[in-house]
Amino acid sequence: MPRSPYQKRPGEPRIARDADQIELTALRSVFAVVDDAARDEIVSGELDDLSEIEASEEGRIAWQQQDIRQEELVGEAAQEIKRRIKMMGDAYPFDLAGNRLTYRASGTGFYEFCLVVAQTTNITTGPNTALPRTFERAVTGLVKTYFGPAAWALHTGFPRTPSTRFKAAMAPLNYYGYEWNWQPQAGLPDDPTAEKDETVDFVIRSDFLDQRAGNLYVLGQCACGNDWDTKITDPNEHQISKWFNPPWIVNPIKAFTTPFMLGDESLRETAQRSKGMVFDRARLVLIAERMTPKIVRPALRKRLDKVRAIVG
């Protein structure tokens, strides 16, 4: 009996990773063949292990099962690439002809940047820390763009440039008064030194036409590492609101952002768990390529390419 899309959901991250690996090869070598989808599993021995288990269950010889499984991996990766092409159109910076994937530079370089971030295992130490930090700042601008020309944005994620304490970093939010009014709960310091960002990496304000309070705020979280799914419930409204009285008049909405490409079922489940908007690689790239002013795209690409070059 065929499995439902939801039943196939646990395999979506692996399929996305295989497609990413093919894209990364094409990015660095101009083109790649889709057969590369099974390369990681073959090198690591994972494909051999799975084949032996499945062969035992199906009554086949291990090498026969390996051939079958390899064809499945290639087919799944090809379908994922086709899904991306259908979903993103000309914003997808690769062309697929047969089993050959050819790189075609995008206007902003944001897809390429996200691909490298997602494929870099260590982004917490050394020069590679520039990857998540740049992602945070770029995404702040992209989500602001999504909410229209009247929107306003503030990057609050730690570390900040220039370096500021938490209170000073949040001060611009109190522009209208009566919202984001700094007044920590009893027992909390007035100017904390240990707090970083209280799970909020950026804030977007969707302005009304006048200068009065009662605006809609978007609290954003950026999850760049392979443990991105551990941050799905962030930002935590209760954690940030304890420093303000009142923090807001209209309940804010949340935005979860990641450089990873989420499968359809994975995205739906992430939205359900986060109780907010989800911007994965595809959605962020569509904003970058279709909504950002053309005049700023070359500068954005230059900046992202410079950071991406850190890891080659």
N, C-alpha and C positions, 0 to 999 in steps of 0.2 A: 504494500500500500504506500503510495507516494507520501512523503512527509510534507506537512504544511509549512508555509514560510516561517511561522513562529518556531516550529521544531528545528528548522535549519539555522536558527539564530545563533546558537553557540559556535557555529563554524564561520560566521561572518568575519570576525577579527582576523582569523587565519587567511581567509580568502583575500581580504583587503591587504594584508601584509604581503601576500604573494604578488598581487597586482602592483603594489608599491615597489617591490624589488625589481620587477620588470621595468617600471617607469624609471627607477633610479639608474638602471643600466643604460636605458635609452638616453637619459639626461647626460650621463657622463661619456657615452660612446656614440651619440647621435641616434642610434637605433638599437633595438633589442628584439629577440625572438620570444614569443610567448611561451615556448618550451622551457624557458628559464624559470618558470613558476615552481618547478619541482626541485630546483637546484639546492636550496637550503635544506630541504628535507633529505635529499640524497647525501649531501655533505655531512650532515649531523647524524645520519643513521636513523633518523626518525622514520623515514619511509620504509626502511628495512624492518624496523620493529613493528610498525603498524601492519606491514604486509604479512609478517609471520603470524601475527595474531589473527588477522582476517582470513588468511589462508587456512589456518587450523579450524576456524569457525565454518568456513565455506567448503572445506574438503579439497582445497586446491594446493598446488605446489607454490612455495613462497615467491619464486621469481615470476610466476604467472600472475599472482596477486599484485606484485609490485608493478608490473606493466599496466594492469588495470587501474591501480591507484594513481600511477603517474599520469595516465590519460585523464583521469578525473580531476587531478590537480590543475593540469593545463586547461581543461575545459572550464573549470570554475573561475580561474584567473581571467580567461578570455571573456567570459560572461560578465565578470566584474568590470573589466575595461570597457566593454560595450555599454554597460549600465552607466558608467561615468560619462561616456560620450553622449549618450541620449539625454542625461540629466543636465550636463553643462554646456553642450553644444560647442561653439567656437571658443569658449572660455577654457576648455580642456586643452592643454598645450601638447597634445600628442595626436598623431594620425595612425590609425590601424588599417593595414592592408594585408589580408591573409593572416599570417602569424607574425608579421613584422610590425613593430611599434616604433614610429619615428618621432623624434622630439621636434617640436616647433615652438620657439620662444614665445612666451606670453607677453602681454603689454606691461604688466606690473611686476612680474616675477614672483607673485605671491604664492602661486601653486607650487612652483619649484622650491621656494623657501619652506613651505609647510611640509613638503615631501621629505626634505632633508632633516627637518626637525623631528619628524615622526620616525625616521630611520636611524637617528643618532641615539645610541644607548645611554651615553653619559652626558647629561646636560646640566649637571649640578655642580661641577667643579671645573676649574681651569678656564681656558678661552671659550669653551662650549657654552658657558653660562650666558654668553651674548645671545644665543638662540632663543631661549624662553623670554628673556628680557625684551628683546626686539619684538617677539611675537606679541607680548602684552601691549606694547605701545602701538604697534600697527593695528591690532584688533580694536583697541580703544577708538582709533580713528575710523575704522571700518564700520563698527556698530553705530557710531555717531552718524556716519553717512547714511546708514540704513534708516535711521529715524528722521531723516530729512534735514533741510538747510537751517531750520530753527533750533535744532538740537544742540546741546552743549555737552562737552565731555571733560572728565577729570581722571587721569591715571593715578591710582592710589596704591598699586601693588608694591611690595617691598622686594628688593631695594629700590629706592626712588632716586632720580637724578633731577635736580640736586638733592642731596640727602636732607631729609626733614623728619622730625618726630611725627608721630601719628596725629596729634592734635593739630599741628600746623598743616599737615597734608590734607586734612579734612575741612579746614576752615573755609575754603572757597565755596563749599556747599551751602553755607549759611547766607547766600547772596540776598534772598528775599526776606529773611527773618521768618519766624514762626515755623520753620522747618530746618532740620539739621542744626538745631539750637544746642550748642555744647553745654551739657549739664550731666556729668557722670553720676551714675547711681551711687547711693551711700556706700562708703567704704572704698571706692575707686579713686585713684589719684587724679588731680585736675590735669596734669600734664604727664601722662605715662611715658616711661622710657623703654619699657620692654615690649610693648605691643608693636606689631609690624603693620598688618593691614586688616586684621580681623576678618579674614577670608574674602575680602572685597578687593579685586584687582583694578576695577574701574567703575565709574558711575556715569551714566548718561542721563541728562535732564531733557525731557521733551517739552519745550517751552510752549506756553500759551501765547496769545497775541499781545497780552499786556504784561505788566511787571508785578503782578500780584502772586501771592503764594497759592499752593494747591496744585503743584505740578506733578507730573508722572515721572518717577525715577526708575532707572534700570540699574540693578546691581549686577556686576559682571564678575565671572570667575574664568581664569585661563588655566587649562589643564594640558600641559605639554608632554609629560613623561609617560612611560608605558603603564604607569599606575593611574592614568587619567580617570579611570572609572571609580577610583576611591574618593574623588572630589565632586561627584555628581550632585550631592546635596548642598554644595557651596554655591553661592555665598549663604552664610547663616544670618538671617535677619535679626535673630535674637542676640547674637554675638556682637553685631555692630550697633544695634539700637540702644544698648545699655549705656552708651556714652552720650546720648542725646535726649533732650526732653523739650518738645517732642522731636523724634527723628524725622517724621514726615507726616503729612496730612492724608494724602492718598497712598494706599498700600502700594509699595513698589513691586515691580516684576523682576524676575531673575533671568540672567542670560548666561548660559554655560557654553564656553568656546573651547575648541580643541583643534590642533593641526591634523588630527587623524581623520580618515575618511570612514564614516559610519555607514554600515549597511542599513537598509530600510527598517528592518525590525529592531536593530540595535538603536537607531535614532529614536524610534517611537518609544522604546522602553526607557531610554535615557531621558526623554522629555517627561515621561510619566513619573520617573523617580525624582527628577530634579524639580518638577513642578514649575518649570520655566521654559523659556525659549532655548533652543539648542542651535548653535552655529558650528557645524563641523567644517572640514576643509572645503567641501563643495560650496556650501552657502557663503562662506567668507570670500572665496575666490570669485563667486558670481557678483558679490558686492564690489570687490576690487576691480574686476574687469568691465563691469557694466554700469556702475553707479558713481565711481570716483571720477572727478573731472579729468579730462584727457591731459590737461596741462600739467597735472601733478604726477602722472603715471611714470614718466621717465625718471624723475627724482626718486620715486618710491622704489623703482626697480634697481636703481644704482645703489641705494642704501641696502636693500635686501640681498643683492648679489654680493656685496662686500662682506656682509655677515655670513652668508652661506659659504663663502670661500674659506672660512675658518676650518671647516671640516672637509673641504675638497668637493 
